[in-house]
Amino acid sequence: MTDDADPQGVLDAGDRAAPARTLIDIVMKTAADHPDALALDSPEGAVSYRRLVRLVNAQAAALTLSLIHISQG
């Protein structure tokens, strides 16, 4: 920001901010746009966004099943 910038103009620019998104929103959008792009890289191996979404969905399903079993317990 320069010395002659209008501070009120910066404050008034809030309506131009990007909409709020969650991490899963960002991951899902990136997976849709670039499914084969590298999402994670570690010594155990690389994971594409396509695979990351599959892993997340599998974990969510497993958690859902475990909660169903606990509630029926």
C-alpha positions in Angstrom: 0.0 0.0 0.0 1.4 3.4 -0.9 1.2 6.6 1.3 -1.4 8.1 -1.0 -3.7 5.1 -1.0 -7.1 5.7 0.3 -7.5 3.6 3.5 -11.3 3.8 3.3 -11.2 2.5 -0.2 -9.4 -0.6 1.1 -12.1 -1.1 3.7 -14.9 -0.6 1.3 -13.4 -3.3 -1.0 -14.7 -6.1 1.3 -17.6 -6.8 -1.1 -15.0 -7.9 -3.7 -13.5 -10.6 -1.4 -13.6 -14.2 -2.4 -16.5 -16.1 -0.8 -15.6 -18.2 2.2 -14.6 -21.7 1.5 -13.7 -24.7 3.6 -10.7 -26.9 3.1 -12.9 -29.6 1.6 -14.4 -27.1 -0.8 -10.9 -26.2 -2.0 -9.8 -29.9 -2.3 -12.9 -30.9 -4.2 -12.7 -28.0 -6.6 -9.0 -28.7 -7.2 -9.7 -32.4 -7.7 -12.4 -31.5 -10.2 -10.1 -29.1 -12.1 -6.9 -31.1 -11.8 -7.5 -34.7 -10.8 -4.1 -36.0 -11.6 -2.2 -33.1 -10.0 0.0 -33.8 -7.0 -2.0 -33.2 -3.8 0.4 -34.8 -1.3 4.0 -35.9 -1.4 5.8 -37.8 1.3 8.5 -40.4 1.8 5.7 -43.0 1.6 4.7 -41.8 -1.9 2.8 -39.3 -3.9 -1.0 -38.9 -3.9 -3.0 -37.2 -6.7 -6.1 -35.1 -5.9 -8.2 -37.9 -7.4 -6.8 -40.4 -5.0 -7.0 -38.0 -2.1 -10.7 -37.6 -2.7 -11.1 -41.4 -2.8 -9.2 -41.7 0.5 -11.2 -38.9 2.2 -14.5 -40.5 1.0 -13.4 -43.9 2.2 -12.5 -42.5 5.6 -15.8 -40.6 5.9 -17.7 -43.8 5.1 -15.7 -45.8 7.7 -16.4 -43.1 10.3 -20.1 -43.1 9.5 -20.3 -46.9 9.8 -18.5 -46.8 13.2 -20.8 -44.1 14.5 -23.8 -46.2 13.4 -22.4 -49.2 15.2 -21.7 -47.2 18.3 -25.3 -45.7 18.3 -26.8 -49.2 17.9 -24.4 -50.6 20.5 
